[in-house]
Amino acid sequence: MYINLSGLNILVTGASKGIGKAIATKLAEAGATIAVHYNKSMREAENLAQVLGNESRAFQADLSQPDEAANLFDRVILEMGSIEILINNAGVAVPANIDTKEDDWIDAWNTNMQVNLHSAGILCKKAIEHFLKRNAAGRIINITSRAAFRGDTAEYMAYAASKAGLVSLTQTIARAYGKQGIKAFNLAPGFVRTDMAKSIMEKYGAEHATGDLSLERLTEPKDIAPVVTFLASGMADHATGSTIDLNAGSYMH
C-alpha cells in the first residue's frame, strides 16, 4: 500500500524520542513535513528535524505550563503556514500513592492532567479553529492508553484518568465536527518499549509489562507508527471517533 503525505504539515508532540520519534519518522518517509515538538531534548529534536527533511522543523514547548500549548500551535502556524494533521503524543506518567502527602498528590494529579489532557485539549481546540477557518479537512490523532479503559495501578490513578478524558474528547470532536471535514482518532497502546516504560519495569520488574501480553514481545514504537500513518492518509476516515488498541492483546474492549 502506497501512502503519499506530500504537502501536508503535521504537528507531532513529544516527537524527539520514543513513540513520537517513530511516528514523525514514518510520516516524513511518506512525504509529510513535520513540526517536531520537544520539551527538553533540543539537540535530539533539531537533529531529527534535519534527518526527516521535507523542511521539517523543531519547536520547543513545556506542555506542563498552561499557556504553552496555545503558543506552540501559533508558532507552528506562523513558521509553517498551516497544519493539516495534529498528533497529540506527548505524555507523562507522574506516580503518587494515595498515602502521599496531599499537596504532592495534588501536584502529581495536576501535572498528569495538564500534559495529558489539558494541553492536548487546547491543541485540539486550536486545530479545530484552524481547520474551520481554512474551510479544510483536518485530522486529529490522539495517543491515549489501555489505562483509559482498564484503569492502572493505584499510584497511576491520575494518569489513567487523564487518558480516559482524552478518549472522550476525541469521540466528541468526531461527533461534533465530522460534517465539517474534521476526523479524530484514538490509539491506545499498552506498555511500549520507551524510557517511560523502562522506569516502570525497573521498579516493578519486566513481568509487570510482559506478563499479560498475547504476543511474544513487548510493543515497540515502530509498531505504533504505521497505524498513525494509515490514519493520517485519509484511507480510514470512516473510523473517526474509534479507538484502535495497540497493546499486544493485553487488553481488548
DRENPA-3360 file (N, C-alpha, C; in nm, 2 decimals, always signed):
BEGIN
1 = MYINLSGL = +0.08/-0.12/+0.00/+0.00/+0.00/+0.00/+0.09/+0.12/+0.00 ~ +0.06/+0.21/-0.09/+0.14/+0.34/-0.11/+0.07/+0.45/-0.04 ~ +0.13/+0.52/+0.05/+0.08/+0.63/+0.12/+0.16/+0.76/+0.09 ~ +0.10/+0.86/+0.04/+0.17/+0.98/+0.00/+0.11/+1.10/+0.08 ~ +0.19/+1.15/+0.17/+0.15/+1.26/+0.26/+0.22/+1.39/+0.22 ~ +0.27/+1.40/+0.10/+0.34/+1.52/+0.05/+0.25/+1.64/+0.05 ~ +0.31/+1.75/+0.10/+0.23/+1.87/+0.10/+0.15/+1.89/+0.23 ~ +0.16/+1.79/+0.32/+0.09/+1.80/+0.45/+0.18/+1.84/+0.56;
9 = NILVTGAS = +0.14/+1.94/+0.64/+0.22/+1.98/+0.76/+0.16/+1.91/+0.88 ~ +0.24/+1.84/+0.96/+0.19/+1.76/+1.07/+0.26/+1.80/+1.20 ~ +0.19/+1.84/+1.30/+0.24/+1.86/+1.43/+0.24/+1.74/+1.51 ~ +0.36/+1.69/+1.56/+0.37/+1.57/+1.64/+0.42/+1.62/+1.78 ~ +0.35/+1.61/+1.88/+0.40/+1.65/+2.01/+0.48/+1.53/+2.07 ~ +0.58/+1.57/+2.15/+0.67/+1.47/+2.21/+0.74/+1.39/+2.11 ~ +0.79/+1.46/+2.01/+0.84/+1.39/+1.89/+0.99/+1.36/+1.89 ~ +1.06/+1.40/+2.00/+1.21/+1.40/+1.99/+1.26/+1.26/+2.02;
17 = KGIGKAIA = +1.18/+1.17/+2.08/+1.22/+1.03/+2.11/+1.10/+0.94/+2.12 ~ +1.13/+0.81/+2.14/+1.02/+0.72/+2.17/+0.92/+0.71/+2.06 ~ +0.79/+0.69/+2.10/+0.68/+0.68/+2.01/+0.67/+0.80/+1.91 ~ +0.69/+0.92/+1.97/+0.68/+1.03/+1.88/+0.78/+1.04/+1.77 ~ +0.90/+1.00/+1.80/+1.01/+1.00/+1.70/+0.98/+0.90/+1.59 ~ +0.93/+0.78/+1.63/+0.89/+0.68/+1.53/+0.78/+0.72/+1.45 ~ +0.68/+0.79/+1.50/+0.57/+0.84/+1.43/+0.62/+0.95/+1.33 ~ +0.70/+1.04/+1.38/+0.75/+1.15/+1.29/+0.83/+1.10/+1.18;
25 = TKLAEAGA = +0.91/+1.00/+1.20/+0.99/+0.94/+1.10/+0.91/+0.87/+0.99 ~ +0.81/+0.79/+1.03/+0.73/+0.72/+0.93/+0.65/+0.82/+0.85 ~ +0.59/+0.93/+0.91/+0.52/+1.03/+0.84/+0.60/+1.10/+0.74 ~ +0.73/+1.13/+0.78/+0.82/+1.20/+0.69/+0.86/+1.11/+0.57 ~ +0.87/+0.98/+0.60/+0.90/+0.89/+0.49/+0.79/+0.89/+0.39 ~ +0.67/+0.92/+0.43/+0.56/+0.93/+0.34/+0.55/+1.07/+0.27 ~ +0.64/+1.16/+0.30/+0.64/+1.28/+0.24/+0.60/+1.40/+0.32 ~ +0.55/+1.38/+0.44/+0.50/+1.49/+0.52/+0.61/+1.58/+0.58;
33 = TIAVHYNK = +0.57/+1.71/+0.60/+0.66/+1.80/+0.67/+0.62/+1.80/+0.82 ~ +0.72/+1.78/+0.91/+0.68/+1.76/+1.05/+0.73/+1.87/+1.14 ~ +0.64/+1.92/+1.22/+0.67/+2.01/+1.33/+0.70/+1.92/+1.45 ~ +0.83/+1.91/+1.48/+0.88/+1.82/+1.58/+0.88/+1.89/+1.71 ~ +0.78/+1.86/+1.79/+0.77/+1.93/+1.93/+0.86/+1.85/+2.03 ~ +0.92/+1.93/+2.11/+1.00/+1.88/+2.22/+0.99/+1.97/+2.34 ~ +1.03/+1.92/+2.46/+1.03/+2.00/+2.58/+1.18/+2.03/+2.61 ~ +1.26/+1.93/+2.65/+1.39/+1.95/+2.70/+1.50/+1.90/+2.60;
41 = SMREAENL = +1.46/+1.81/+2.51/+1.56/+1.74/+2.42/+1.58/+1.82/+2.29 ~ +1.64/+1.94/+2.31/+1.66/+2.03/+2.19/+1.75/+1.96/+2.09 ~ +1.86/+1.91/+2.13/+1.95/+1.86/+2.03/+1.89/+1.74/+1.95 ~ +1.83/+1.65/+2.02/+1.76/+1.54/+1.96/+1.65/+1.58/+1.86 ~ +1.57/+1.68/+1.90/+1.47/+1.73/+1.82/+1.52/+1.80/+1.69 ~ +1.62/+1.88/+1.71/+1.67/+1.95/+1.59/+1.75/+1.86/+1.50 ~ +1.82/+1.76/+1.55/+1.88/+1.66/+1.47/+1.78/+1.58/+1.39 ~ +1.67/+1.54/+1.46/+1.56/+1.47/+1.39/+1.50/+1.55/+1.28;
49 = AQVLGNES = +1.47/+1.67/+1.31/+1.41/+1.76/+1.20/+1.50/+1.76/+1.08 ~ +1.63/+1.77/+1.10/+1.72/+1.77/+0.99/+1.72/+1.64/+0.91 ~ +1.72/+1.53/+0.99/+1.72/+1.40/+0.92/+1.59/+1.37/+0.85 ~ +1.48/+1.42/+0.90/+1.35/+1.40/+0.84/+1.34/+1.47/+0.70 ~ +1.40/+1.58/+0.69/+1.39/+1.66/+0.57/+1.25/+1.72/+0.55 ~ +1.22/+1.74/+0.42/+1.09/+1.80/+0.39/+1.06/+1.93/+0.45 ~ +1.17/+2.00/+0.49/+1.15/+2.13/+0.56/+1.09/+2.12/+0.70 ~ +1.11/+2.00/+0.76/+1.07/+1.98/+0.90/+1.14/+2.07/+0.99;
57 = RAFQADLS = +1.08/+2.11/+1.10/+1.14/+2.20/+1.20/+1.11/+2.15/+1.34 ~ +1.19/+2.19/+1.43/+1.18/+2.16/+1.58/+1.11/+2.28/+1.65 ~ +1.03/+2.25/+1.74/+0.96/+2.36/+1.82/+0.96/+2.32/+1.97 ~ +1.00/+2.41/+2.05/+1.00/+2.38/+2.20/+0.88/+2.43/+2.27 ~ +0.83/+2.35/+2.36/+0.72/+2.40/+2.45/+0.71/+2.30/+2.57 ~ +0.69/+2.36/+2.69/+0.67/+2.28/+2.81/+0.52/+2.27/+2.83 ~ +0.47/+2.16/+2.79/+0.32/+2.14/+2.80/+0.27/+2.12/+2.94 ~ +0.35/+2.12/+3.04/+0.31/+2.12/+3.18/+0.27/+2.26/+3.22;
65 = QPDEAANL = +0.30/+2.36/+3.14/+0.26/+2.50/+3.17/+0.14/+2.54/+3.09 ~ +0.04/+2.61/+3.16/-0.09/+2.64/+3.10/-0.09/+2.71/+2.96 ~ +0.00/+2.80/+2.94/-0.01/+2.88/+2.81/+0.07/+2.82/+2.70 ~ +0.15/+2.72/+2.73/+0.25/+2.67/+2.63/+0.18/+2.60/+2.51 ~ +0.08/+2.53/+2.53/+0.01/+2.46/+2.41/-0.03/+2.55/+2.31 ~ -0.11/+2.65/+2.35/-0.16/+2.75/+2.25/-0.05/+2.82/+2.18 ~ +0.06/+2.86/+2.26/+0.17/+2.93/+2.20/+0.24/+2.84/+2.10 ~ +0.25/+2.71/+2.13/+0.32/+2.62/+2.04/+0.24/+2.61/+1.91;
73 = FDRVILEM = +0.11/+2.60/+1.91/+0.03/+2.59/+1.79/+0.05/+2.72/+1.71 ~ +0.04/+2.83/+1.77/+0.06/+2.96/+1.70/+0.19/+2.97/+1.63 ~ +0.30/+2.93/+1.70/+0.43/+2.94/+1.64/+0.45/+2.85/+1.52 ~ +0.39/+2.73/+1.53/+0.40/+2.64/+1.41/+0.32/+2.70/+1.29 ~ +0.21/+2.76/+1.32/+0.13/+2.82/+1.21/+0.21/+2.94/+1.15 ~ +0.27/+3.02/+1.24/+0.35/+3.13/+1.19/+0.46/+3.09/+1.10 ~ +0.53/+2.98/+1.14/+0.65/+2.94/+1.07/+0.62/+2.85/+0.95 ~ +0.52/+2.77/+0.96/+0.49/+2.67/+0.85/+0.37/+2.70/+0.77;
81 = GSIEILIN = +0.29/+2.80/+0.82/+0.17/+2.84/+0.74/+0.04/+2.77/+0.77 ~ +0.05/+2.64/+0.79/-0.07/+2.57/+0.82/-0.04/+2.44/+0.88 ~ -0.14/+2.37/+0.94/-0.13/+2.24/+1.00/-0.25/+2.16/+0.94 ~ -0.22/+2.05/+0.88/-0.33/+1.96/+0.83/-0.37/+1.85/+0.93 ~ -0.27/+1.81/+1.01/-0.29/+1.70/+1.10/-0.22/+1.73/+1.23 ~ -0.29/+1.70/+1.34/-0.24/+1.71/+1.48/-0.23/+1.58/+1.54 ~ -0.11/+1.55/+1.59/-0.09/+1.42/+1.67/-0.05/+1.45/+1.81 ~ -0.14/+1.43/+1.90/-0.11/+1.45/+2.04/-0.05/+1.33/+2.10;
89 = NAGVAVPA = +0.08/+1.32/+2.10/+0.16/+1.21/+2.16/+0.22/+1.24/+2.29 ~ +0.26/+1.36/+2.32/+0.33/+1.39/+2.44/+0.25/+1.35/+2.56 ~ +0.32/+1.29/+2.66/+0.25/+1.25/+2.78/+0.35/+1.23/+2.89 ~ +0.29/+1.23/+3.01/+0.37/+1.20/+3.13/+0.29/+1.10/+3.22 ~ +0.36/+1.03/+3.30/+0.30/+0.94/+3.40/+0.37/+0.96/+3.53 ~ +0.32/+1.06/+3.61/+0.37/+1.10/+3.73/+0.30/+1.02/+3.84 ~ +0.37/+0.93/+3.91/+0.31/+0.85/+4.01/+0.28/+0.92/+4.15 ~ +0.18/+0.88/+4.22/+0.16/+0.93/+4.35/+0.06/+0.83/+4.42;
97 = NIDTKEDD = +0.11/+0.77/+4.53/+0.03/+0.68/+4.61/-0.07/+0.75/+4.69 ~ -0.18/+0.69/+4.73/-0.29/+0.75/+4.80/-0.24/+0.81/+4.93 ~ -0.13/+0.75/+4.99/-0.08/+0.80/+5.12/+0.03/+0.90/+5.10 ~ +0.05/+0.95/+4.98/+0.15/+1.06/+4.96/+0.09/+1.18/+5.02 ~ +0.18/+1.27/+5.07/+0.14/+1.40/+5.12/+0.05/+1.47/+5.03 ~ -0.06/+1.52/+5.08/-0.17/+1.56/+5.00/-0.13/+1.67/+4.89 ~ -0.05/+1.76/+4.93/+0.00/+1.86/+4.84/+0.07/+1.80/+4.72 ~ +0.16/+1.70/+4.75/+0.23/+1.63/+4.65/+0.14/+1.55/+4.56;
105 = WIDAWNTN = +0.04/+1.49/+4.62/-0.05/+1.41/+4.54/-0.13/+1.50/+4.44 ~ -0.17/+1.61/+4.49/-0.24/+1.71/+4.40/-0.15/+1.76/+4.29 ~ -0.02/+1.79/+4.33/+0.07/+1.83/+4.22/+0.09/+1.73/+4.12 ~ +0.10/+1.60/+4.16/+0.11/+1.49/+4.06/-0.01/+1.48/+3.97 ~ -0.13/+1.49/+4.04/-0.26/+1.49/+3.96/-0.26/+1.60/+3.86 ~ -0.23/+1.72/+3.90/-0.24/+1.84/+3.81/-0.14/+1.83/+3.70 ~ -0.02/+1.77/+3.72/+0.08/+1.76/+3.61/+0.03/+1.66/+3.51 ~ -0.02/+1.55/+3.56/-0.07/+1.45/+3.46/-0.18/+1.51/+3.38;
113 = MQVNLHSA = -0.27/+1.58/+3.44/-0.39/+1.63/+3.37/-0.35/+1.74/+3.28 ~ -0.25/+1.83/+3.32/-0.21/+1.94/+3.24/-0.14/+1.89/+3.11 ~ -0.05/+1.80/+3.12/+0.02/+1.75/+3.00/-0.07/+1.66/+2.91 ~ -0.13/+1.56/+2.98/-0.20/+1.45/+2.90/-0.34/+1.49/+2.85 ~ -0.40/+1.59/+2.92/-0.54/+1.62/+2.89/-0.56/+1.77/+2.85 ~ -0.52/+1.86/+2.95/-0.55/+2.00/+2.92/-0.47/+2.05/+2.80 ~ -0.34/+2.03/+2.79/-0.27/+2.08/+2.68/-0.31/+2.01/+2.55 ~ -0.34/+1.88/+2.56/-0.39/+1.81/+2.44/-0.52/+1.87/+2.40;
121 = GILCKKAI = -0.61/+1.90/+2.49/-0.74/+1.96/+2.46/-0.72/+2.10/+2.40 ~ -0.63/+2.18/+2.45/-0.61/+2.31/+2.39/-0.56/+2.30/+2.25 ~ -0.47/+2.21/+2.23/-0.42/+2.19/+2.09/-0.53/+2.14/+2.00 ~ -0.62/+2.06/+2.05/-0.73/+2.01/+1.97/-0.82/+2.13/+1.93 ~ -0.85/+2.22/+2.03/-0.93/+2.34/+2.01/-0.87/+2.43/+1.90 ~ -0.74/+2.45/+1.92/-0.67/+2.54/+1.82/-0.67/+2.47/+1.68 ~ -0.65/+2.34/+1.67/-0.66/+2.27/+1.54/-0.79/+2.28/+1.48 ~ -0.90/+2.26/+1.56/-1.04/+2.27/+1.50/-1.06/+2.41/+1.45;
129 = EHFLKRNA = -1.03/+2.51/+1.53/-1.04/+2.65/+1.48/-0.97/+2.67/+1.35 ~ -0.85/+2.62/+1.34/-0.76/+2.64/+1.22/-0.82/+2.57/+1.10 ~ -0.87/+2.45/+1.12/-0.93/+2.37/+1.01/-1.06/+2.45/+0.96 ~ -1.14/+2.49/+1.06/-1.27/+2.56/+1.02/-1.24/+2.69/+0.95 ~ -1.14/+2.76/+1.00/-1.11/+2.89/+0.94/-1.07/+2.88/+0.79 ~ -0.99/+2.77/+0.77/-0.94/+2.74/+0.63/-1.05/+2.67/+0.55 ~ -1.16/+2.63/+0.61/-1.26/+2.55/+0.54/-1.20/+2.43/+0.47 ~ -1.11/+2.36/+0.55/-1.03/+2.25/+0.50/-1.05/+2.13/+0.59;
137 = AGRIINIT = -1.04/+2.01/+0.54/-1.04/+1.89/+0.61/-0.92/+1.88/+0.70 ~ -0.94/+1.82/+0.82/-0.83/+1.80/+0.91/-0.84/+1.68/+0.99 ~ -0.73/+1.63/+1.04/-0.73/+1.50/+1.12/-0.66/+1.53/+1.25 ~ -0.71/+1.47/+1.36/-0.65/+1.47/+1.49/-0.64/+1.33/+1.53 ~ -0.52/+1.29/+1.57/-0.49/+1.16/+1.62/-0.43/+1.17/+1.76 ~ -0.50/+1.11/+1.86/-0.46/+1.12/+2.00/-0.41/+0.99/+2.05 ~ -0.29/+0.99/+2.11/-0.23/+0.87/+2.17/-0.28/+0.86/+2.31 ~ -0.37/+0.77/+2.34/-0.42/+0.75/+2.47/-0.35/+0.63/+2.54;
145 = SRAAFRGD = -0.43/+0.54/+2.60/-0.37/+0.43/+2.67/-0.47/+0.33/+2.70 ~ -0.43/+0.20/+2.71/-0.52/+0.10/+2.76/-0.57/+0.13/+2.90 ~ -0.49/+0.21/+2.97/-0.53/+0.25/+3.11/-0.66/+0.33/+3.11 ~ -0.69/+0.39/+3.00/-0.82/+0.47/+2.99/-0.94/+0.38/+3.00 ~ -0.92/+0.25/+2.97/-1.03/+0.16/+2.97/-1.03/+0.05/+3.08 ~ -0.91/+0.01/+3.12/-0.90/-0.09/+3.23/-0.84/-0.04/+3.36 ~ -0.81/+0.10/+3.36/-0.75/+0.15/+3.48/-0.60/+0.12/+3.49 ~ -0.54/+0.15/+3.60/-0.40/+0.13/+3.62/-0.38/+0.10/+3.77;
153 = TAEYMAYA = -0.25/+0.09/+3.81/-0.22/+0.07/+3.95/-0.25/+0.20/+4.02 ~ -0.26/+0.18/+4.16/-0.31/+0.29/+4.24/-0.23/+0.42/+4.22 ~ -0.10/+0.41/+4.21/-0.02/+0.53/+4.20/-0.03/+0.60/+4.07 ~ -0.09/+0.53/+3.97/-0.11/+0.60/+3.84/-0.25/+0.63/+3.81 ~ -0.33/+0.65/+3.92/-0.47/+0.69/+3.91/-0.49/+0.81/+3.82 ~ -0.41/+0.91/+3.84/-0.42/+1.04/+3.76/-0.39/+1.01/+3.62 ~ -0.29/+0.93/+3.59/-0.25/+0.90/+3.45/-0.37/+0.84/+3.38 ~ -0.43/+0.74/+3.44/-0.54/+0.67/+3.38/-0.66/+0.76/+3.36;
161 = ASKAGLVS = -0.69/+0.84/+3.45/-0.80/+0.94/+3.44/-0.78/+1.04/+3.33 ~ -0.65/+1.08/+3.32/-0.62/+1.18/+3.21/-0.64/+1.12/+3.07 ~ -0.60/+0.99/+3.06/-0.61/+0.93/+2.93/-0.76/+0.89/+2.90 ~ -0.84/+0.86/+3.00/-0.98/+0.84/+2.98/-1.05/+0.97/+2.93 ~ -1.01/+1.08/+2.98/-1.06/+1.21/+2.94/-1.02/+1.24/+2.80 ~ -0.90/+1.20/+2.75/-0.86/+1.22/+2.62/-0.94/+1.14/+2.52 ~ -0.98/+1.02/+2.56/-1.06/+0.94/+2.47/-1.20/+1.00/+2.45 ~ -1.26/+1.05/+2.56/-1.39/+1.12/+2.54/-1.38/+1.24/+2.46;
169 = LTQTIARA = -1.27/+1.32/+2.48/-1.25/+1.44/+2.40/-1.25/+1.41/+2.25 ~ -1.17/+1.30/+2.22/-1.16/+1.26/+2.08/-1.29/+1.22/+2.02 ~ -1.37/+1.14/+2.09/-1.50/+1.10/+2.05/-1.59/+1.22/+2.02 ~ -1.59/+1.32/+2.11/-1.67/+1.43/+2.10/-1.64/+1.51/+1.97 ~ -1.51/+1.53/+1.95/-1.47/+1.60/+1.83/-1.52/+1.53/+1.70 ~ -1.51/+1.40/+1.70/-1.55/+1.32/+1.59/-1.70/+1.34/+1.56 ~ -1.78/+1.34/+1.67/-1.92/+1.35/+1.66/-1.96/+1.49/+1.62 ~ -1.89/+1.59/+1.68/-1.94/+1.73/+1.66/-1.89/+1.79/+1.53;
177 = YGKQGIKA = -1.78/+1.75/+1.48/-1.72/+1.82/+1.36/-1.70/+1.74/+1.24 ~ -1.76/+1.62/+1.24/-1.74/+1.53/+1.12/-1.79/+1.59/+0.99 ~ -1.91/+1.65/+1.00/-1.97/+1.71/+0.88/-1.89/+1.83/+0.83 ~ -1.80/+1.88/+0.91/-1.72/+1.99/+0.86/-1.58/+1.94/+0.81 ~ -1.57/+1.81/+0.80/-1.45/+1.75/+0.75/-1.34/+1.72/+0.84 ~ -1.37/+1.73/+0.97/-1.27/+1.70/+1.08/-1.29/+1.56/+1.13 ~ -1.18/+1.48/+1.13/-1.18/+1.35/+1.18/-1.09/+1.33/+1.30 ~ -1.13/+1.25/+1.39/-1.05/+1.23/+1.51/-1.04/+1.09/+1.55;
185 = FNLAPGFV = -0.92/+1.04/+1.60/-0.90/+0.90/+1.63/-0.82/+0.89/+1.76 ~ -0.84/+0.78/+1.83/-0.76/+0.74/+1.94/-0.68/+0.62/+1.91 ~ -0.55/+0.62/+1.96/-0.47/+0.50/+1.96/-0.44/+0.47/+2.10 ~ -0.46/+0.35/+2.14/-0.45/+0.31/+2.28/-0.34/+0.20/+2.30 ~ -0.21/+0.24/+2.32/-0.11/+0.14/+2.35/-0.12/+0.09/+2.49 ~ -0.05/-0.03/+2.51/-0.02/-0.07/+2.65/+0.12/-0.03/+2.68 ~ +0.20/-0.11/+2.74/+0.34/-0.08/+2.76/+0.41/-0.08/+2.62 ~ +0.49/+0.02/+2.60/+0.57/+0.03/+2.48/+0.71/+0.05/+2.53;
193 = RTDMAKSI = +0.81/-0.01/+2.45/+0.95/-0.01/+2.50/+1.00/+0.14/+2.48 ~ +0.98/+0.22/+2.58/+1.02/+0.36/+2.58/+1.09/+0.38/+2.72 ~ +1.14/+0.51/+2.73/+1.21/+0.54/+2.86/+1.10/+0.54/+2.97 ~ +0.98/+0.58/+2.94/+0.88/+0.58/+3.04/+0.85/+0.44/+3.09 ~ +0.83/+0.35/+3.00/+0.81/+0.21/+3.04/+0.93/+0.15/+3.11 ~ +1.05/+0.18/+3.07/+1.17/+0.13/+3.13/+1.17/+0.16/+3.27 ~ +1.14/+0.28/+3.31/+1.14/+0.32/+3.45/+1.04/+0.24/+3.54 ~ +0.93/+0.21/+3.48/+0.82/+0.14/+3.55/+0.87/-0.01/+3.56;
201 = MEKYGAEH = +0.93/-0.07/+3.45/+0.97/-0.20/+3.46/+1.09/-0.22/+3.56 ~ +1.17/-0.12/+3.57/+1.28/-0.13/+3.66/+1.23/-0.13/+3.81 ~ +1.11/-0.07/+3.83/+1.05/-0.06/+3.96/+0.98/-0.19/+3.99 ~ +0.90/-0.24/+3.89/+0.81/-0.35/+3.92/+0.85/-0.48/+3.86 ~ +0.96/-0.48/+3.77/+1.00/-0.60/+3.71/+0.94/-0.61/+3.57 ~ +1.02/-0.68/+3.48/+0.97/-0.69/+3.34/+0.84/-0.77/+3.33 ~ +0.81/-0.86/+3.42/+0.69/-0.94/+3.42/+0.57/-0.85/+3.43 ~ +0.58/-0.73/+3.50/+0.47/-0.64/+3.51/+0.43/-0.59/+3.38;
209 = ATGDLSLE = +0.52/-0.58/+3.28/+0.49/-0.52/+3.15/+0.45/-0.63/+3.05 ~ +0.51/-0.75/+3.06/+0.50/-0.85/+2.96/+0.41/-0.97/+3.00 ~ +0.38/-0.98/+3.13/+0.31/-1.10/+3.18/+0.17/-1.12/+3.11 ~ +0.10/-1.02/+3.07/-0.03/-1.04/+3.02/-0.04/-1.02/+2.87 ~ +0.07/-1.01/+2.80/+0.07/-1.00/+2.66/+0.03/-1.13/+2.59 ~ -0.04/-1.11/+2.48/-0.08/-1.22/+2.39/+0.02/-1.25/+2.29 ~ +0.11/-1.16/+2.26/+0.22/-1.18/+2.16/+0.35/-1.20/+2.23 ~ +0.45/-1.23/+2.15/+0.58/-1.28/+2.20/+0.67/-1.18/+2.25;
217 = RLTEPKDI = +0.64/-1.05/+2.22/+0.73/-0.94/+2.26/+0.66/-0.82/+2.30 ~ +0.73/-0.73/+2.37/+0.67/-0.60/+2.41/+0.65/-0.51/+2.29 ~ +0.55/-0.44/+2.28/+0.53/-0.34/+2.17/+0.64/-0.24/+2.17 ~ +0.68/-0.20/+2.05/+0.78/-0.10/+2.03/+0.73/+0.02/+1.95 ~ +0.80/+0.13/+1.96/+0.75/+0.25/+1.89/+0.72/+0.22/+1.74 ~ +0.81/+0.14/+1.68/+0.79/+0.11/+1.54/+0.66/+0.04/+1.51 ~ +0.60/-0.02/+1.61/+0.47/-0.09/+1.59/+0.35/+0.01/+1.59 ~ +0.37/+0.13/+1.65/+0.27/+0.23/+1.65/+0.26/+0.31/+1.53;
225 = APVVTFLA = +0.38/+0.35/+1.48/+0.40/+0.45/+1.37/+0.32/+0.41/+1.24 ~ +0.32/+0.29/+1.19/+0.24/+0.26/+1.07/+0.09/+0.28/+1.08 ~ +0.04/+0.26/+1.20/-0.11/+0.28/+1.22/-0.14/+0.42/+1.21 ~ -0.05/+0.51/+1.28/-0.07/+0.65/+1.27/-0.07/+0.70/+1.13 ~ +0.03/+0.65/+1.05/+0.05/+0.69/+0.91/-0.08/+0.66/+0.83 ~ -0.13/+0.54/+0.86/-0.25/+0.50/+0.78/-0.37/+0.59/+0.82 ~ -0.39/+0.62/+0.94/-0.50/+0.71/+0.98/-0.47/+0.85/+0.92 ~ -0.35/+0.89/+0.91/-0.32/+1.03/+0.86/-0.35/+1.03/+0.71;
233 = SGMADHAT = -0.35/+0.92/+0.64/-0.36/+0.91/+0.50/-0.50/+0.94/+0.45 ~ -0.60/+0.93/+0.54/-0.74/+0.95/+0.50/-0.81/+0.83/+0.45 ~ -0.74/+0.72/+0.44/-0.80/+0.59/+0.40/-0.88/+0.52/+0.50 ~ -0.88/+0.57/+0.63/-0.96/+0.52/+0.74/-1.05/+0.62/+0.80 ~ -1.09/+0.72/+0.72/-1.17/+0.83/+0.78/-1.31/+0.78/+0.84 ~ -1.36/+0.67/+0.79/-1.49/+0.62/+0.84/-1.47/+0.55/+0.98 ~ -1.35/+0.55/+1.03/-1.32/+0.50/+1.16/-1.31/+0.62/+1.26 ~ -1.35/+0.74/+1.21/-1.35/+0.85/+1.30/-1.42/+0.83/+1.43;
241 = GSTIDLNA = -1.36/+0.87/+1.54/-1.42/+0.85/+1.67/-1.38/+0.72/+1.74 ~ -1.32/+0.63/+1.67/-1.29/+0.50/+1.72/-1.15/+0.50/+1.79 ~ -1.14/+0.39/+1.87/-1.01/+0.37/+1.94/-0.95/+0.24/+1.88 ~ -0.82/+0.25/+1.84/-0.75/+0.13/+1.80/-0.66/+0.09/+1.91 ~ -0.68/-0.04/+1.95/-0.59/-0.10/+2.05/-0.46/-0.14/+1.99 ~ -0.35/-0.10/+2.05/-0.22/-0.15/+2.01/-0.14/-0.19/+2.13 ~ -0.18/-0.29/+2.20/-0.12/-0.33/+2.32/-0.09/-0.48/+2.33 ~ -0.06/-0.54/+2.21/-0.02/-0.68/+2.21/-0.12/-0.78/+2.27;
249 = GSYMH = -0.25/-0.74/+2.26/-0.35/-0.83/+2.31/-0.36/-0.83/+2.46 ~ -0.30/-0.73/+2.53/-0.31/-0.73/+2.68/-0.44/-0.67/+2.73 ~ -0.51/-0.60/+2.65/-0.65/-0.55/+2.68/-0.73/-0.54/+2.56 ~ -0.85/-0.59/+2.56/-0.94/-0.58/+2.44/-1.08/-0.53/+2.49 ~ -1.14/-0.44/+2.42/-1.27/-0.39/+2.46/-1.36/-0.37/+2.34;
% end
